[in-house]
């Protein structure tokens, strides 16, 4: 691996081999998502506890202080929205020169394996890997499922992750699944980072699936709404960090969350 590529990967994956990424790129297709209406205010208290942020160039420039930023994973795919016909019909929206100007540690795009635009999606990744290799910038592939949430099962995720790795992605972000997640990780020869898991009702359930995914081989998480849509986001990210970097159990993470929550209530 070239020095520049290795250096950027080292900014993202910490010395313990783990990572905690905070995505705030949802607005590129969802608009002003709940509790992300003002991205700068959402990010500010969470920035000390994340290893990197996954973000678009527009929100990065408008909402992140360059003097206090963490490593950037730049979202470079888009062109669709929730009100459009097909979320999978994405293109590349941001050139590699822009990623260099913004000092990005990596770039990220979505893949829609099995969609009507599968070929275009995979060729987007291939071209991005070629450009990233030229400039020493890693590519994170996101195995997106669009509106088809039933695709969050091991056979599909293993297929999508392996294809992403075969085409040259340095990291793959994919969904946790209860059955067979270890086969998803085992079949992917590059590091796997967990996206959000199933829809859950409690923090404890989030801690449980994150802990389970780490135990079964994921190197970390890229969780957004489970953190910043929580009523106590700082407590949530601290608990998440304890699992990822401190090997905390779900019970220990829950205790940390409850203690931090009490501190936040007193300060308020």
NORKA-V608958 format. One record per run of one state. SS is the DSSP state (H for helix, E for strand, C for the rest). FROM is the first residue (numbers start at 1). TO is the last residue. If there is no record, write none. Layout:
BEGIN
SS & FROM & TO
SS & FROM & TO
END
This chain:
BEGIN
C & 1 & 2
H & 3 & 12
C & 13 & 18
E & 19 & 23
C & 24 & 26
H & 27 & 30
C & 31 & 38
H & 39 & 44
C & 45 & 46
H & 47 & 49
C & 50 & 51
E & 52 & 55
C & 56 & 56
H & 57 & 63
C & 64 & 70
E & 71 & 75
C & 76 & 76
E & 77 & 78
C & 79 & 90
E & 91 & 92
C & 93 & 95
H & 96 & 101
C & 102 & 105
E & 106 & 111
C & 112 & 117
H & 118 & 135
C & 136 & 137
E & 138 & 143
C & 144 & 148
H & 149 & 151
C & 152 & 153
H & 154 & 166
C & 167 & 170
E & 171 & 174
C & 175 & 180
H & 181 & 186
C & 187 & 190
E & 191 & 194
C & 195 & 202
H & 203 & 215
C & 216 & 219
E & 220 & 222
C & 223 & 224
H & 225 & 228
C & 229 & 232
H & 233 & 246
C & 247 & 249
H & 250 & 267
C & 268 & 268
END
